[in-house]
Amino acid sequence: MRFYQLHPQVVVLIGTATEEKENFMPAAWASPLSFKPPLFGVAISPKRYTYNAILASEEFTVNYCTLEMADIVARTGEVSGRVVNKKEKFNIKTRRGEVVKAPVVEGCYAHLECKLKDYFEVGDHFLFVGEVLKFSHDLKDLKPLIYLWEDTYTTISDVRILKPREK
Ligand SMILES: Cc1cc2nc3c(=O)[nH]c(=O)nc-3n(C[C@H](O)[C@H](O)[C@H](O)COP(=O)(O)O)c2cc1C
């Protein structure tokens, strides 16, 4: 077990579009960063095709995955867009973003369309900060995909802690 595996994380697919191709990369090191302006951050290794695709296009989408998407997440996370057209190989259904050219992934329960605002070197990753230009969601029957460690995923249970301070 490594230190970063003690941290269950919601999984998103980062969508990019360059003149060459559309691409999708699972990311677990991703988080909202600011209300105003609305900013979202994702840590991306410079080894990833996505790293170059975001720098080239200055845009990306954040697609929140469901439990049913564990298989596609595992598959898109073990090959690089440098060698494979993941959209064709894994039959990923998309539509174009409303305000960015990067693709939005069908079947996800929420989508952010982001314009690259800044990026910073953080050890062996870079923190890409996107300004959220558009946000959509469908939270019906929600089963968010949560990454535990080493190819192991879970989702939330029906247990809800409502307003704990009032009890
Ligand atoms: C569940 C999961 C979460 C991941 N999270 C990240 C992440 O936050 N940052 C990162 O750089 N790579 C992450 N990876 C690894 C990349 O998704 C993987 O190397 C992928 O093949 C890169 O694709 P690309 O080269 O097409 O960009 C993750 C992989 C999985 C399966």
The ligand as an ORCA input file, in Angstrom:
! r2SCAN-3c Opt
* xyz 0 1
  C      -8.579      5.143    -11.981
  C      -7.380      5.814    -12.602
  C      -7.013      7.081    -12.172
  C      -5.914      7.734    -12.736
  N      -5.596      8.999    -12.313
  C      -4.597      9.680    -12.930
  C      -4.340     11.049    -12.577
  O      -5.027     11.649    -11.751
  N      -3.310     11.678    -13.201
  C      -2.531     11.055    -14.163
  O      -1.600     11.688    -14.698
  N      -2.778      9.768    -14.520
  C      -3.793      9.078    -13.950
  N      -4.073      7.784    -14.317
  C      -3.257      7.161    -15.368
  C      -3.707      7.562    -16.789
  O      -5.114      7.554    -16.903
  C      -3.115      6.575    -17.816
  O      -1.703      6.637    -17.786
  C      -3.642      6.804    -19.219
  O      -3.317      5.702    -20.036
  C      -3.101      8.081    -19.852
  O      -3.743      8.249    -21.074
  P      -3.217      9.239    -22.210
  O      -1.741      8.925    -22.454
  O      -4.070      8.920    -23.399
  O      -3.397     10.642    -21.723
  C      -5.160      7.104    -13.763
  C      -5.534      5.823    -14.200
  C      -6.630      5.183    -13.625
  C      -7.025      3.819    -14.124
*
